[in-house]
Amino acid sequence: MDKFAYISCDASDMESVDGEKILIDCPIDQKLTPPMVRGLSIPYQPRIGELLRGAKVVFIVSGLGRATGSGLAPVVSKLASEGGADTVSIAVMPFGFEEKLRFYAGLALRRLRKTSRGVVVVDNDALLRTSSDATLKDLYEMANAEAVKALGSLLAKQSEANIPVGLNKVLGTVFQGGYSFLSSATSGSLDKTEEALSRAIIGISKKAETKDANHAVVVLTGDSKVSAAETAIAVKRLSSMFGTEAIDVEYSMSYNGGSQLQVSVLASGFKATSYDEYDPLASLDSIDDEMEYSLPSGLESLEFCG
């Protein structure tokens, strides 16, 4: 059975969502850091652990760089993994111009790789390159919508509108080791399959060496006019666009889209990414790399939760 849960420090994040909700309250009006968020989460961690109890597979979707996502995502990932679940963390990285968010994003991404069995990276910059006239608010909304649509296509169940790839094959791709990337692009041109596919892979090439990919899933989302031939084109062209013939490709179709064709590519096997530069501590082996916890000034202690 699918179950959705939302954990945040901001009540507005949960206004229009359905599912279990855990609001981590901060009684002091102060700008938070990821360690502070983790400190505030201590009394809630037994509840989070109970929420995850019995789950076989846990997907954690979080934006990294700011306090809530960078602070909570590694904690939830660790709790899920300790509970015995196969944990997949989906990390939405900050835009390239958000330089002040890079350190926390890079640090959180590295910790997610330690606490999760698989890590899928979503690059917001790919969206910025194709929507240069959009406002920042529009970009955030578009990034969220595109990520949700791409994930929905990957994890769709069998129906009249979907020919799914299947959860086991998605997990088999993500669990190949290293990082995975999820990239998508749309096109309505005459050669829409090739155009959308190439743009999706270019998005990955900006952040990693495409030739390192060893497994991939490609999903075509469009209307009922999307032909089997277009799926064949995407599958055949994928290996040449990645620059490796050794890549193992799975595919699926979703007929829930409009006239524009969306091509989503989930590729795995990347040992390094440009995000490694975000965390200068990654190259230091002599430091204590455990997650630090702190509290906002003014909070003297937390009551014991046992």
Phi and psi in degrees as a GROMACS rama.xvg file:
@    title "Ramachandran Plot"
@    xaxis  label "Phi"
@    yaxis  label "Psi"
@TYPE xy
-77.6591  137.287  ASP-2
-137.291  135.774  LYS-3
-114.962  139.37  PHE-4
-138.059  147.938  ALA-5
-129.289  128.264  TYR-6
-126.342  126.948  ILE-7
-157.375  166.056  SER-8
-99.3331  -0.610887  CYS-9
-122.845  116.796  ASP-10
-61.4501  -28.7019  ALA-11
-66.4446  -21.8544  SER-12
-66.1458  -19.1721  ASP-13
-111.847  10.1645  MET-14
-67.3007  -34.1295  GLU-15
-121.782  29.4291  SER-16
-119.723  152.661  VAL-17
-112.063  139.722  ASP-18
134.787  -175.241  GLY-19
-66.941  137.185  GLU-20
-128.414  131.752  LYS-21
-124.763  112.998  ILE-22
-100.024  117.098  LEU-23
-87.8163  112.741  ILE-24
-88.6709  138.362  ASP-25
-115.745  111.523  CYS-26
-74.6139  -4.90707  PRO-27
-119.943  132.301  ILE-28
-78.4207  96.9804  ASP-29
-151.665  145.137  GLN-30
-65.2125  127.855  LYS-31
-94.1794  154.492  LEU-32
-116.629  163.806  THR-33
-54.6283  -43.1342  PRO-34
-61.785  -34.5621  PRO-35
-65.7091  -42.8702  MET-36
-60.3305  -42.2554  VAL-37
-63.3963  -39.877  ARG-38
-62.3646  -42.6977  GLY-39
-67.7254  -23.3547  LEU-40
-79.6899  -12.1853  SER-41
-53.567  -48.1712  ILE-42
-66.6474  -19.0213  PRO-43
-93.4264  -12.3299  TYR-44
-63.6163  -36.634  GLN-45
-60.4474  -37.6109  PRO-46
-67.7757  -40.4397  ARG-47
-63.2251  -43.1902  ILE-48
-61.8725  -39.1447  GLY-49
-66.5084  -37.6914  GLU-50
-62.3633  -33.6901  LEU-51
-88.107  -8.44095  LEU-52
-59.2202  132.291  ARG-53
84.5852  -7.0597  GLY-54
-71.9575  135.28  ALA-55
-88.1051  -37.3801  LYS-56
-132.008  131.023  VAL-57
-125.019  123.985  VAL-58
-101.796  125.318  PHE-59
-112.495  115.609  ILE-60
-109.132  123.48  VAL-61
-151.759  142.725  SER-62
-84.3468  132.028  GLY-63
-104.122  153.708  LEU-64
121.667  -38.9379  GLY-65
-96.8302  176.141  ARG-66
-64.7039  -47.3098  ALA-67
-66.3391  -53.9022  THR-68
-64.9545  -46.4143  GLY-69
-67.3922  -30.7662  SER-70
-80.1341  -43.2151  GLY-71
-88.733  -34.9667  LEU-72
-56.4027  -46.6439  ALA-73
-64.864  -32.9505  PRO-74
-65.5871  -48.8516  VAL-75
-64.1193  -39.8442  VAL-76
-61.407  -43.3423  SER-77
-65.1951  -42.944  LYS-78
-63.0918  -41.4976  LEU-79
-65.6006  -43.5459  ALA-80
-66.7711  -40.9862  SER-81
-65.1709  -25.6368  GLU-82
-81.3636  -0.947995  GLY-83
96.1026  5.20104  GLY-84
-84.0896  148.871  ALA-85
-75.6305  112.019  ASP-86
-104.503  125.732  THR-87
-116.812  119.034  VAL-88
-100.931  126.632  SER-89
-107.624  109.045  ILE-90
-103.903  115.267  ALA-91
-91.7386  112.749  VAL-92
-83.7211  154.666  MET-93
-69.6509  160.739  PRO-94
-62.5366  152.814  PHE-95
-60.1801  -31.1444  GLY-96
-77.4649  -9.30273  PHE-97
-87.8229  62.8072  GLU-98
-62.0147  -31.8847  GLU-99
-69.9181  -13.6387  LYS-100
-93.8038  -5.76841  LEU-101
-64.6596  -44.3765  ARG-102
-60.8732  -51.7876  PHE-103
-63.6452  -35.7143  TYR-104
-65.5447  -45.8636  ALA-105
-64.8644  -40.5917  GLY-106
-65.3591  -44.7363  LEU-107
-64.9004  -38.9166  ALA-108
-62.6107  -42.5968  LEU-109
-64.6655  -38.3517  ARG-110
-70.8036  -34.4495  ARG-111
-63.8294  -35.9049  LEU-112
-65.7614  -31.6574  ARG-113
-75.6323  -33.4385  LYS-114
-101.012  -4.70625  THR-115
-118.1  151.56  SER-116
-75.5596  -29.7831  ARG-117
-142.847  143.936  GLY-118
-126.489  124.521  VAL-119
-110.011  125.074  VAL-120
-100.768  133.111  VAL-121
-114.794  123.607  VAL-122
-97.7497  115.206  ASP-123
-69.6325  -26.4446  ASN-124
-62.6437  -30.6379  ASP-125
-60.9568  -35.0354  ALA-126
-71.428  -37.6778  LEU-127
-62.7914  -37.3744  LEU-128
-66.2859  -24.6476  ARG-129
-103.678  -1.15437  THR-130
-139.05  55.39  SER-131
-67.5153  -18.8212  SER-132
-93.7164  -3.54161  ASP-133
-74.5239  151.888  ALA-134
-76.2695  165.643  THR-135
-61.9601  -40.1506  LEU-136
-61.8259  -43.2697  LYS-137
-61.4045  -41.1501  ASP-138
-62.8946  -43.6283  LEU-139
-61.7924  -44.1323  TYR-140
-65.4037  -40.8146  GLU-141
-65.9312  -41.5695  MET-142
-61.4893  -44.8881  ALA-143
-62.7998  -44.5747  ASN-144
-64.5872  -42.4799  ALA-145
-66.5053  -41.2087  GLU-146
-64.255  -43.3389  ALA-147
-63.9032  -42.6343  VAL-148
-64.378  -43.5979  LYS-149
-65.4902  -43.3633  ALA-150
-65.7584  -40.6184  LEU-151
-60.5525  -39.0067  GLY-152
-66.3526  -40.5597  SER-153
-65.7087  -38.2078  LEU-154
-102.958  10.9959  LEU-155
-62.3347  149.854  ALA-156
-96.9887  163.728  LYS-157
-60.2131  129.603  GLN-158
-159.655  179.347  SER-159
-65.025  -25.1221  GLU-160
-98.779  -3.11294  ALA-161
-134.637  137.229  ASN-162
-114.319  89.8889  ILE-163
-76.1822  160.189  PRO-164
-83.4262  -26.0404  VAL-165
97.6718  138.99  GLY-166
-59.7791  -41.6672  LEU-167
-61.0367  -38.7913  ASN-168
-72.2142  -35.1581  LYS-169
-63.3433  -46.9192  VAL-170
-64.6582  -38.2203  LEU-171
-61.0334  -31.9203  GLY-172
-73.4503  -46.4946  THR-173
-68.077  -32.7568  VAL-174
-86.1534  24.6254  PHE-175
-81.8534  -3.41347  GLN-176
94.7464  157.208  GLY-177
71.1875  -157.118  GLY-178
-99.2208  153.474  TYR-179
-114.042  152.997  SER-180
-122.359  138.596  PHE-181
-115.08  118.069  LEU-182
-135.04  142.337  SER-183
-141.424  155.902  SER-184
-152.615  156.347  ALA-185
-121.734  156.527  THR-186
-156.987  147.645  SER-187
-124.03  14.4666  GLY-188
-77.6174  177.207  SER-189
-62.4879  -40.2191  LEU-190
-101.503  50.636  ASP-191
-63.2252  -32.9413  LYS-192
-65.4515  -50.6634  THR-193
-65.5136  -39.8876  GLU-194
-65.0277  -48.6098  GLU-195
-65.4474  -40.9591  ALA-196
-62.5532  -45.9112  LEU-197
-64.6343  -39.0627  SER-198
-66.4476  -37.6983  ARG-199
-64.8128  -41.7534  ALA-200
-73.6172  -34.7875  ILE-201
-59.2552  -38.3169  ILE-202
-57.8318  -39.5972  GLY-203
-71.3801  -40.0711  ILE-204
-63.1526  -21.2589  SER-205
-71.4062  -19.3063  LYS-206
-119.279  -12.616  LYS-207
-156.571  166.1  ALA-208
-80.0727  111.869  GLU-209
-61.9984  -29.5753  THR-210
-66.666  -13.5468  LYS-211
-78.4405  -13.8488  ASP-212
-64.5254  136.043  ALA-213
-121.018  -19.044  ASN-214
-137.989  149.409  HIS-215
-153.496  151.24  ALA-216
-123.606  129.911  VAL-217
-117.4  131.199  VAL-218
-122.817  126.678  VAL-219
-102.497  125.582  LEU-220
-121.971  118.789  THR-221
-161.767  -159.453  GLY-222
-91.5459  -172.737  ASP-223
-68.2536  -9.41133  SER-224
-84.3413  -7.20117  LYS-225
-67.4908  121.99  VAL-226
-93.1445  164.375  SER-227
-63.7239  -31.2848  ALA-228
-62.5191  -36.2507  ALA-229
-67.9715  -35.7038  GLU-230
-64.1636  -42.7058  THR-231
-61.7461  -39.4538  ALA-232
-60.2557  -46.5137  ILE-233
-61.3692  -44.0149  ALA-234
-66.4731  -43.8942  VAL-235
-68.0452  -37.0299  LYS-236
-81.9036  -17.1582  ARG-237
-59.9623  -48.7766  LEU-238
-64.3916  -40.1544  SER-239
-68.3997  -36.681  SER-240
-68.5904  -31.9064  MET-241
-79.886  -17.133  PHE-242
81.0437  23.8057  GLY-243
-148.488  133.355  THR-244
-86.6464  -8.10918  GLU-245
-85.857  -0.258538  ALA-246
-74.8476  136.422  ILE-247
-95.444  121.197  ASP-248
-114.598  130.55  VAL-249
-112.179  160.861  GLU-250
-149.059  160.251  TYR-251
-155.548  166.705  SER-252
-128.146  142.225  MET-253
-132.358  125.795  SER-254
-101.668  34.5783  TYR-255
-97.7878  -2.16209  ASN-256
-90.0602  -176.09  GLY-257
-98.0917  -151.989  GLY-258
-70.1876  -25.9289  SER-259
-75.5249  141.667  GLN-260
-96.9797  126.595  LEU-261
-104.073  129.323  GLN-262
-112.642  121.1  VAL-263
-111.406  134.222  SER-264
-123.879  123.425  VAL-265
-108.737  114.323  LEU-266
-124.336  144.28  ALA-267
-131.958  169.987  SER-268
104.436  6.42352  GLY-269
-80.4938  119.828  PHE-270
-83.3486  -25.036  LYS-271
-141.746  152.853  ALA-272
-139.671  165.27  THR-273
-66.9594  -15.493  SER-274
-71.2493  -15.4089  TYR-275
-60.3955  -28.9463  ASP-276
-71.0809  -17.748  GLU-277
-67.4713  -26.1098  TYR-278
-114.355  95.7046  ASP-279
-66.4652  -15.2865  PRO-280
-78.364  -12.4573  LEU-281
-61.4513  -29.1741  ALA-282
-86.3478  -2.32234  SER-283
-98.5825  122.971  LEU-284
-97.8791  -8.49409  ASP-285
-99.2697  5.57946  SER-286
-99.6569  158.91  ILE-287
-77.0824  115.013  ASP-288
-100.209  12.5833  ASP-289
-67.5746  150.625  GLU-290
-64.4561  128.085  MET-291
-87.4583  148.52  GLU-292
-121.738  142.474  TYR-293
-147.713  175.872  SER-294
-131.762  151.987  LEU-295
-59.8128  145.613  PRO-296
-61.4685  136.796  SER-297
109.597  -18.4308  GLY-298
-96.1499  101.549  LEU-299
-70.9549  -38.9915  GLU-300
-158.466  166.141  SER-301
-115.907  140.665  LEU-302
-68.0071  145.364  GLU-303
-67.4527  133.572  PHE-304
-115.242  110.287  CYS-305
